[in-house]
Amino acid sequence: MDISKDGWKSLIYEWTPEGSFHSGPPTSVRNFGDALIDVLYEDFFLETLYKNPKIVYFLLGSVICNEVIEQTLRLDCEPVFSECGARGEKLDPDLLKVSKILKVRGPLTKNILETSGVEVEASVDPGYRVRDKVFPGKPHGASILIPHMLDPDKYEYVASKFEVNWIRQTDVYIKQQTVGLIKDITGARFVLAGSLHAAIIAHAYGIPFAPFATNYVDSSFKWSDWALSVGINYIQFFDNVNDGREWWRNNVPKYL
């Protein structure tokens, strides 16, 4: 994950395929989960953060890792994490000393940090606050599959193979497309989610869902970290709606 790019000196972190640090909304393709920044935070708040030239703010995502901190420091900036998660790797205590961590997303991230000598409060993913910003979509009665952006087979999937009606990709460019995918998720009958934030949005709005995978999972640690933060004690990945719905019935409490 290379998050540095020549000529970029910016103050908000958002993972994108083209680069990650920016001083305004990226103009290249974005990932739905990371692009939720635009929905969660008002423009005036983001513009305030952009004005500080010595801090990079990490506002969501599984980004607490040595590589990200090192690349932030190479920009001569202080990394500040709020409500983010780790990816399961051991963290360098020396790098954590020059970072500021306000809150973390889940109990597994909290445990990793405490092992490295950092006491921090655990909360839930900020994606749950989307329901305070966006009305649910009109029910459309479809089951949908949302693969992870980096799933190498995502454009080869056929809806009928996974017992879904639609396949929606997480590639977005502008805020309206991010909101459009939120509407698709929140109007669905069921969501197979290879994207963690697709699962989070479904859970936040009370839409039945299950984690999706065939051969690709982006960090099983982050899925478990999130799940434990909202009372889901057993994570499993599915490639069909029937089995996924059974898991959802037996393992997923309503998010209040």
C-alpha positions in Angstrom: 0.0 0.0 0.0 1.9 3.0 -1.3 0.3 6.2 0.1 2.9 8.8 -0.9 3.0 10.6 -4.2 5.4 13.2 -5.5 4.0 16.7 -5.2 1.2 15.9 -2.8 1.3 17.9 0.4 -2.1 17.3 2.0 -4.0 17.1 5.2 -6.8 14.5 4.9 -6.0 10.8 4.4 -8.3 8.8 2.1 -7.2 5.5 0.5 -7.6 5.5 -3.2 -6.0 3.4 -6.0 -4.1 6.5 -7.2 -2.9 7.9 -3.9 -4.1 8.8 -0.5 -3.1 12.2 0.9 -5.1 15.1 -0.5 -6.0 18.7 0.2 -9.5 18.3 -1.3 -11.7 15.6 -2.7 -9.7 13.3 -5.0 -10.5 13.6 -8.7 -9.6 10.0 -9.5 -11.7 6.9 -8.7 -12.4 6.4 -5.0 -13.5 3.5 -2.8 -17.0 3.8 -1.4 -16.0 3.1 2.2 -13.2 5.7 2.3 -15.3 8.2 0.3 -17.9 8.2 3.2 -15.7 11.1 4.6 -17.7 13.4 2.3 -21.0 12.2 3.8 -19.9 12.1 7.4 -18.2 15.5 7.6 -19.5 18.9 6.5 -17.4 20.8 3.9 -16.6 23.6 6.4 -15.1 21.1 8.9 -12.9 19.4 6.2 -11.8 22.8 4.9 -10.7 23.7 8.5 -8.6 20.6 8.6 -7.1 21.3 5.2 -5.7 24.6 6.6 -3.3 22.9 9.0 -0.1 22.2 7.0 1.6 20.0 9.6 -1.1 17.4 10.5 -2.6 14.6 8.5 -6.0 13.5 9.8 -7.2 9.9 9.5 -11.0 10.0 10.0 -12.0 6.4 9.2 -10.7 3.1 7.8 -8.2 0.3 8.7 -5.2 2.6 8.5 -3.4 2.3 11.8 -0.2 0.6 10.7 3.5 1.2 10.6 3.7 1.8 6.9 1.0 4.6 6.9 2.7 6.3 9.9 6.1 6.2 8.3 4.8 7.7 5.1 3.0 10.4 7.0 6.2 11.3 8.8 8.1 11.5 5.5 5.7 14.3 4.6 6.9 16.1 7.7 3.4 15.8 9.2 2.0 14.5 12.4 -0.5 11.6 12.0 -3.7 12.1 14.0 -6.1 9.1 14.0 -9.8 9.2 15.0 -12.1 6.2 15.0 -9.8 4.1 12.8 -8.8 0.5 13.0 -5.6 -1.5 12.7 -5.0 -4.4 10.3 -3.6 -7.0 12.7 0.1 -6.3 12.4 2.4 -5.6 15.3 2.8 -1.8 15.7 6.1 -0.1 16.4 6.0 1.7 19.8 8.4 4.4 18.6 6.1 5.3 15.7 3.1 5.4 18.0 4.9 7.9 20.2 4.9 10.4 17.4 1.3 9.7 16.5 -1.9 11.0 18.1 -4.7 8.4 18.5 -8.0 9.9 19.7 -10.3 6.9 19.5 -10.2 3.5 17.7 -12.9 1.5 15.9 -12.9 -1.8 17.8 -11.6 -3.8 20.8 -9.0 -5.8 18.8 -7.3 -2.5 17.7 -7.5 -1.3 21.3 -5.8 -4.5 22.5 -3.0 -4.1 19.9 -2.4 -0.5 21.0 -2.4 -1.4 24.7 0.2 -4.1 24.0 2.4 -1.3 22.6 1.8 0.9 25.6 -1.0 3.2 24.2 -4.2 3.6 26.2 -7.1 4.6 24.1 -10.9 4.5 24.0 -12.7 2.1 21.7 -15.8 3.2 19.9 -17.7 2.0 16.8 -17.0 2.7 13.2 -18.0 6.3 12.1 -19.9 4.7 9.2 -22.8 4.2 11.6 -23.3 7.9 11.7 -24.2 7.9 8.1 -27.8 7.1 9.1 -27.9 10.6 10.7 -27.0 12.2 7.4 -28.8 10.2 4.7 -32.4 9.0 4.5 -32.7 5.3 3.7 -33.4 4.4 0.1 -36.8 3.5 -1.3 -37.2 -0.3 -0.9 -36.5 -2.0 -4.2 -36.8 -5.6 -3.1 -33.5 -6.7 -4.6 -30.7 -8.7 -3.1 -27.3 -7.1 -4.0 -23.7 -8.2 -4.0 -21.0 -5.5 -3.3 -17.5 -6.9 -3.8 -14.4 -5.3 -2.3 -12.8 -2.8 -4.5 -9.6 -4.8 -4.7 -11.3 -8.1 -5.4 -9.5 -9.3 -8.6 -12.6 -11.1 -9.8 -15.2 -8.4 -9.1 -16.0 -7.7 -12.8 -16.3 -11.4 -13.6 -19.0 -12.1 -11.1 -22.5 -13.2 -12.3 -25.4 -12.2 -10.1 -27.3 -15.5 -10.4 -24.3 -17.5 -9.2 -24.6 -15.8 -5.8 -28.4 -15.8 -5.6 -28.5 -12.0 -5.9 -30.4 -9.7 -8.3 -27.8 -7.0 -8.7 -24.0 -6.5 -8.4 -22.9 -3.0 -7.3 -19.2 -2.0 -7.4 -17.6 0.3 -4.8 -15.9 2.5 -7.4 -17.1 6.1 -7.0 -15.9 9.5 -8.1 -18.3 12.1 -6.5 -20.4 12.4 -3.4 -23.6 11.8 -5.3 -22.4 8.4 -6.3 -21.5 7.5 -2.7 -25.0 8.6 -1.6 -26.5 6.6 -4.5 -24.8 3.4 -3.3 -26.0 4.1 0.3 -29.5 4.3 -1.1 -29.1 1.0 -3.0 -27.9 -0.7 0.2 -30.6 0.7 2.4 -33.3 -0.1 0.0 -32.2 -3.7 -0.4 -33.8 -6.9 0.7 -30.4 -8.5 1.5 -26.7 -7.4 1.0 -23.7 -9.7 0.4 -20.9 -7.4 1.4 -17.3 -7.9 0.4 -16.8 -4.3 1.3 -16.7 -3.8 5.1 -18.4 -0.4 4.9 -21.2 -1.9 2.8 -21.9 -4.3 5.7 -21.6 -1.4 8.2 -24.2 0.7 6.3 -26.5 -2.3 6.0 -26.2 -3.0 9.7 -26.7 0.7 10.7 -30.0 0.8 8.8 -31.3 -2.6 9.8 -30.8 -4.3 6.4 -30.1 -8.0 6.5 -26.5 -8.7 5.3 -23.6 -11.1 5.4 -19.9 -10.9 4.7 -19.0 -12.0 1.2 -16.0 -13.8 -0.1 -14.9 -16.4 -2.7 -11.1 -16.3 -2.8 -10.4 -12.7 -1.6 -10.8 -11.2 1.8 -9.3 -7.8 2.6 -8.0 -8.3 6.2 -10.1 -10.7 8.3 -8.7 -8.9 11.3 -10.6 -5.7 10.5 -13.8 -7.7 10.0 -13.5 -9.3 13.4 -12.5 -5.9 15.0 -15.6 -4.3 13.7 -17.9 -7.2 14.5 -16.9 -7.4 18.1 -17.4 -3.7 18.5 -21.2 -4.1 17.7 -21.8 -7.4 19.5 -21.2 -9.8 16.5 -19.2 -12.6 18.0 -18.8 -14.9 15.0 -17.7 -13.8 11.5 -18.0 -16.0 8.5 -17.9 -15.3 4.8 -20.5 -16.5 2.3 -20.9 -16.8 -1.4 -24.7 -17.1 -1.4 -27.7 -15.4 0.1 -29.4 -18.4 1.7 -26.4 -19.3 3.9 -25.6 -15.7 4.5 -29.2 -15.0 5.7 -29.0 -17.9 8.1 -25.8 -16.5 9.6 -27.4 -13.1 9.9 -30.4 -14.4 11.7 -28.3 -16.3 14.3 -25.4 -13.9 14.9 -26.3 -10.3 14.2 -28.0 -8.2 16.8 -29.9 -5.1 15.8 -27.8 -1.9 15.9 -29.6 0.6 18.1 
